Amino acid sequence: MTIPLHPSPPRPSRLGPLPYRLSRHPAAHNRARGLAAAALLLAAAAAPAQVFKDPALQALLTAERLSDLETTSSQRLATNPDDAQAVLGLAMAAMASNDGPRREATIRRAETCIKLNPQAAECHYALGTLLGVHAMGQGMVKMASSVGTVKAALQESLRLAPTWYPARSAVVEFYLQAPGLIGGSTAKAAEAARAAAKPEQARALEARVALEDERFDGALAGLYSVQPGADSALADDVQQWTARAGFGLLGKGEAAKAKSVFERLLREQPTQAVAAYGLGRSQLELGATAEATRLFEQAAKLKGAAPLPIDYRLGLALQAQGQTEPARAAYARYVAAGRGQGKSLDDARKRLAQLGGPPG
């Protein structure tokens, strides 16, 4: 869980996709970091999944009441320090913040939980996911030194709870993203995917493997065949990975295909910003700048909008239409927020300067 590097708190995710990417090939390192950033955006935008056995904690997560989730979990741990569900609650809240010390404190809580309750899959999962998020935020050196612990924690979580879908999803992600030197491989990811408790889960996870190999058409065919039913964790991953496939198609210059992906996603998830944003990106690539503008403005009002670079893309769409003042305002908002990737921020600054600087 899908956050991480964002200066403003994104939603918590289940580490699906894992919030860092370790390239198997040094030459692909920069590309990997770019994909990791995209993965973080998508995970941030996804709806909370069925993480907790405890219905009260799950209700707080689903409602995005993260402060209440943290408070309730802390109160429970004050009287019962080996409450695994409460430790998971603290981890989910901490993953949605950009507070390093807070994450470190929660990592220590998870480590204590493992000592007190070594059979609690939630504690191992909390350690693996939160340490992965924290290490990513601390840079490549910290990430490299922590990856062994992340791997062991996620694998132990899956061993203890083999039918708990979030744990299996996180392990598949680890195998896909980690270098072979520390045990990552597509073959291992595929094996873990096939071993899922339900056929629908296996199909979705196998589609995730296809997505990693940039077999976008095959991945989408698999994802479209999945009927998650009441499995909200599975539904969450299917939505995330469908959007990733759409952005992958955009990256390959196949905007028309991407447009159909995001149109479908927007029909299915009309309240999620990533669907409208992705469709806006597609329309912008296809030259439909007015429609792209409408979609970006729509996306800005939907759930999960905060970590998406909506104002940058909105500025591009407005500038292409000759709407200088609105474009300048959009670029200024984007630069002031400071949340985007370096290349996009640099481009926004240059365009803002060309348009006369911040609006008066």
DAHUKA-V351742 format. One record per backbone hydrogen bond with DSSP energy under -1.0 kcal/mol. CO is the residue of the C=O (numbers start at 1). NH is the residue of the N-H. E is the energy in kcal/mol with one decimal. If there is no record, write none. Layout:
# DAHUKA-V351742
co->CO nh->NH e->E
co->CO nh->NH e->E
This chain:
# DAHUKA-V351742
co->3 nh->5 e->-1.7
co->18 nh->20 e->-1.2
co->25 nh->28 e->-2.0
co->26 nh->29 e->-1.8
co->28 nh->32 e->-2.7
co->29 nh->33 e->-2.2
co->30 nh->34 e->-1.9
co->31 nh->35 e->-2.4
co->32 nh->36 e->-2.4
co->33 nh->37 e->-1.9
co->34 nh->38 e->-1.8
co->35 nh->39 e->-2.7
co->36 nh->40 e->-2.4
co->37 nh->41 e->-1.9
co->38 nh->42 e->-2.1
co->39 nh->43 e->-2.7
co->40 nh->44 e->-2.3
co->41 nh->45 e->-1.5
co->42 nh->46 e->-1.0
co->49 nh->51 e->-1.5
co->54 nh->58 e->-2.2
co->55 nh->59 e->-2.2
co->56 nh->60 e->-1.6
co->57 nh->61 e->-2.1
co->58 nh->62 e->-2.9
co->59 nh->63 e->-2.0
co->60 nh->65 e->-2.7
co->61 nh->64 e->-1.5
co->64 nh->66 e->-1.6
co->65 nh->69 e->-2.2
co->66 nh->70 e->-2.5
co->67 nh->71 e->-2.4
co->68 nh->72 e->-2.9
co->69 nh->73 e->-2.2
co->70 nh->74 e->-2.5
co->71 nh->75 e->-2.3
co->72 nh->76 e->-2.1
co->73 nh->77 e->-2.1
co->74 nh->78 e->-1.5
co->76 nh->80 e->-1.7
co->80 nh->83 e->-1.8
co->82 nh->84 e->-1.2
co->83 nh->87 e->-2.0
co->84 nh->88 e->-2.1
co->85 nh->89 e->-1.8
co->86 nh->90 e->-2.3
co->87 nh->91 e->-2.2
co->88 nh->92 e->-2.5
co->89 nh->93 e->-2.0
co->90 nh->94 e->-2.6
co->91 nh->95 e->-2.4
co->94 nh->97 e->-1.6
co->95 nh->4 e->-1.1
co->99 nh->103 e->-2.1
co->100 nh->104 e->-2.6
co->101 nh->105 e->-2.4
co->102 nh->106 e->-1.9
co->103 nh->107 e->-2.6
co->104 nh->108 e->-2.1
co->105 nh->109 e->-1.6
co->106 nh->110 e->-2.3
co->107 nh->111 e->-2.3
co->108 nh->112 e->-2.4
co->109 nh->113 e->-2.5
co->110 nh->114 e->-2.1
co->111 nh->115 e->-1.7
co->112 nh->116 e->-2.4
co->113 nh->117 e->-3.1
co->117 nh->120 e->-2.2
co->120 nh->124 e->-1.4
co->121 nh->125 e->-2.7
co->122 nh->126 e->-2.8
co->123 nh->127 e->-2.2
co->124 nh->128 e->-2.7
co->125 nh->129 e->-2.8
co->126 nh->130 e->-2.2
co->127 nh->131 e->-2.4
co->128 nh->132 e->-1.6
co->129 nh->133 e->-2.1
co->130 nh->134 e->-2.8
co->131 nh->135 e->-2.9
co->132 nh->136 e->-1.9
co->133 nh->137 e->-1.7
co->134 nh->138 e->-1.0
co->136 nh->139 e->-1.0
co->139 nh->143 e->-2.1
co->140 nh->144 e->-2.6
co->141 nh->145 e->-2.0
co->142 nh->146 e->-1.3
co->143 nh->147 e->-1.3
co->146 nh->150 e->-2.2
co->147 nh->151 e->-2.6
co->148 nh->152 e->-2.3
co->149 nh->153 e->-2.5
co->150 nh->154 e->-2.5
co->151 nh->155 e->-2.5
co->152 nh->156 e->-2.2
co->153 nh->157 e->-2.2
co->154 nh->158 e->-2.1
co->155 nh->159 e->-2.3
co->156 nh->160 e->-2.4
co->157 nh->161 e->-1.7
co->161 nh->164 e->-1.8
co->164 nh->168 e->-1.5
co->165 nh->169 e->-2.8
co->166 nh->170 e->-2.1
co->167 nh->171 e->-2.0
co->168 nh->172 e->-2.5
co->169 nh->173 e->-2.1
co->170 nh->174 e->-2.2
co->171 nh->175 e->-2.5
co->172 nh->176 e->-1.9
co->173 nh->177 e->-2.1
co->174 nh->178 e->-2.7
co->177 nh->22 e->-1.1
co->179 nh->182 e->-1.6
co->179 nh->184 e->-2.0
co->180 nh->183 e->-1.7
co->185 nh->189 e->-1.9
co->186 nh->190 e->-2.7
co->187 nh->191 e->-2.2
co->188 nh->192 e->-2.6
co->189 nh->193 e->-2.3
co->190 nh->194 e->-2.5
co->191 nh->195 e->-1.2
co->193 nh->196 e->-1.6
co->198 nh->202 e->-2.2
co->199 nh->203 e->-2.5
co->200 nh->204 e->-2.0
co->201 nh->205 e->-2.6
co->202 nh->206 e->-2.5
co->203 nh->207 e->-2.0
co->204 nh->208 e->-1.7
co->205 nh->209 e->-1.6
co->206 nh->210 e->-1.9
co->207 nh->211 e->-2.2
co->208 nh->212 e->-1.8
co->209 nh->213 e->-1.4
co->210 nh->215 e->-2.7
co->211 nh->214 e->-1.6
co->214 nh->216 e->-1.3
co->215 nh->219 e->-2.6
co->216 nh->220 e->-2.7
co->217 nh->221 e->-2.2
co->218 nh->222 e->-2.1
co->219 nh->223 e->-2.7
co->220 nh->224 e->-2.9
co->223 nh->226 e->-1.1
co->228 nh->231 e->-2.1
co->230 nh->232 e->-1.6
co->231 nh->235 e->-2.3
co->232 nh->236 e->-2.2
co->233 nh->237 e->-1.9
co->234 nh->238 e->-2.6
co->235 nh->239 e->-2.2
co->236 nh->240 e->-2.4
co->237 nh->241 e->-3.1
co->238 nh->242 e->-2.1
co->239 nh->243 e->-2.0
co->240 nh->244 e->-2.3
co->241 nh->245 e->-2.2
co->242 nh->246 e->-1.9
co->243 nh->247 e->-2.5
co->244 nh->248 e->-2.4
co->245 nh->249 e->-2.3
co->246 nh->250 e->-1.9
co->247 nh->251 e->-2.2
co->248 nh->252 e->-1.1
co->249 nh->254 e->-2.8
co->250 nh->253 e->-1.7
co->254 nh->258 e->-2.2
co->255 nh->259 e->-2.5
co->256 nh->260 e->-1.5
co->257 nh->261 e->-1.6
co->258 nh->262 e->-2.5
co->259 nh->263 e->-2.3
co->260 nh->264 e->-1.9
co->261 nh->265 e->-2.3
co->262 nh->266 e->-2.5
co->263 nh->267 e->-1.8
co->264 nh->268 e->-2.0
co->265 nh->269 e->-2.8
co->269 nh->272 e->-1.6
co->271 nh->303 e->-2.1
co->272 nh->276 e->-1.0
co->273 nh->277 e->-2.9
co->274 nh->278 e->-2.6
co->275 nh->279 e->-2.1
co->276 nh->280 e->-2.3
co->277 nh->281 e->-2.6
co->278 nh->282 e->-2.1
co->279 nh->283 e->-2.5
co->280 nh->284 e->-2.4
co->281 nh->285 e->-2.2
co->282 nh->286 e->-1.7
co->283 nh->288 e->-2.4
co->284 nh->287 e->-1.2
co->287 nh->289 e->-1.7
co->288 nh->292 e->-2.3
co->289 nh->293 e->-2.4
co->290 nh->294 e->-2.0
co->291 nh->295 e->-2.2
co->292 nh->296 e->-2.6
co->293 nh->297 e->-2.3
co->294 nh->298 e->-1.9
co->295 nh->299 e->-2.9
co->296 nh->300 e->-1.9
co->298 nh->301 e->-1.5
co->299 nh->302 e->-1.8
co->302 nh->305 e->-1.1
co->303 nh->273 e->-3.1
co->305 nh->308 e->-1.6
co->308 nh->310 e->-2.2
co->309 nh->313 e->-1.7
co->310 nh->314 e->-2.8
co->311 nh->315 e->-2.5
co->312 nh->316 e->-1.9
co->313 nh->317 e->-2.3
co->314 nh->318 e->-2.7
co->315 nh->319 e->-2.8
co->316 nh->320 e->-2.1
co->318 nh->323 e->-2.4
co->319 nh->322 e->-1.7
co->322 nh->324 e->-1.5
co->323 nh->327 e->-2.1
co->324 nh->328 e->-2.8
co->325 nh->329 e->-2.2
co->326 nh->330 e->-2.1
co->327 nh->331 e->-2.6
co->328 nh->332 e->-2.3
co->329 nh->333 e->-2.1
co->330 nh->334 e->-2.1
co->331 nh->335 e->-2.8
co->332 nh->336 e->-2.5
co->333 nh->337 e->-2.1
co->334 nh->338 e->-1.7
co->341 nh->345 e->-2.6
co->342 nh->346 e->-2.7
co->343 nh->347 e->-2.2
co->344 nh->348 e->-2.6
co->345 nh->349 e->-2.5
co->346 nh->350 e->-2.2
co->347 nh->351 e->-2.6
co->348 nh->352 e->-2.5
co->349 nh->353 e->-2.4
co->350 nh->354 e->-2.3
co->351 nh->355 e->-1.7
co->352 nh->357 e->-3.2
co->353 nh->356 e->-1.4
